[in-house]
Amino acid sequence: MKDAYDTDFKTCACGSGEEKYELLDARGIFCSFVCSKCEEKTKKKFRPEIFEDSQYNCDEPIEPEDY
């Protein structure tokens, strides 16, 4: 049985009631949590090429994560 906390934690903040998932750029870098209802709107907040070209230009260094 799901409780209110479990449901709220997995639900997208846009208010759709859908389950959220990670929106990643072409390099696999986290951009935001989205659902199918808000993904396109959220993508418009970023440069389009970051989702299409993993060799996109950036102004800041991108370092691999250490595991």
Backbone torsions as a table, in degrees:
resi	resn	phi	psi	omega
1	MET	NA	131.1	179.1
2	LYS	-84.2	141.0	173.6
3	ASP	-101.7	174.7	-176.1
4	ALA	-61.5	-38.8	-179.8
5	TYR	-62.7	-45.9	-179.2
6	ASP	-60.8	-43.2	-179.6
7	THR	-66.6	-46.9	-179.2
8	ASP	-64.1	-36.0	-177.9
9	PHE	-67.6	-33.2	-176.8
10	LYS	-93.7	-11.6	-175.7
11	THR	-86.4	140.8	-179.2
12	CYS	-64.6	142.9	-178.7
13	ALA	-71.7	-11.1	-178.4
14	CYS	-71.1	-14.6	178.5
15	GLY	95.8	5.3	-178.3
16	SER	-71.6	-24.0	-175.1
17	GLY	86.5	-4.0	179.5
18	GLU	-81.9	158.7	177.5
19	GLU	-70.8	138.2	-179.0
20	LYS	-87.3	157.9	173.9
21	TYR	-146.0	166.2	-177.2
22	GLU	-78.6	135.1	171.0
23	LEU	-98.3	118.0	-177.9
24	LEU	-113.2	149.1	175.3
25	ASP	-81.9	-175.6	-176.6
26	ALA	-66.3	-17.2	177.3
27	ARG	-93.9	-2.5	-178.3
28	GLY	85.7	17.2	179.8
29	ILE	-88.3	131.7	-179.6
30	PHE	-63.0	133.5	176.6
31	CYS	-112.5	-44.3	-175.6
32	SER	-171.7	166.9	167.3
33	PHE	-93.2	136.2	-178.6
34	VAL	-143.3	173.4	169.8
35	CYS	-132.7	179.5	-177.5
36	SER	-65.1	-23.9	-179.5
37	LYS	-76.7	-32.5	-173.9
38	CYS	-114.2	0.9	-175.5
39	GLU	-58.5	-50.2	-177.3
40	GLU	-64.3	-41.3	178.6
41	LYS	-62.7	-41.8	179.9
42	THR	-68.1	-39.4	178.7
43	LYS	-60.0	-30.9	-179.3
44	LYS	-67.3	-13.9	177.2
45	LYS	-79.6	-9.9	-177.6
46	PHE	-117.0	163.6	174.1
47	ARG	-67.6	133.6	-176.1
48	PRO	-59.1	-34.0	-175.6
49	GLU	-65.6	-20.6	-178.9
50	ILE	-68.8	-19.3	178.6
51	PHE	-94.9	-10.6	-174.4
52	GLU	-111.8	-31.8	-171.2
53	ASP	-127.4	112.2	-178.7
54	SER	-70.9	-8.1	178.0
55	GLN	-103.9	22.8	-178.0
56	TYR	-61.6	150.7	178.0
57	ASN	-75.1	141.9	176.7
58	CYS	-139.5	155.7	-177.3
59	ASP	-91.4	-7.8	-177.8
60	GLU	-126.3	152.3	-179.6
61	PRO	-68.3	140.6	175.4
62	ILE	-114.3	114.9	-176.5
63	GLU	-106.8	142.1	176.6
64	PRO	-65.5	147.6	178.0
65	GLU	-75.1	140.9	174.9
66	ASP	-91.2	128.4	178.4
67	TYR	-109.7	NA	NA
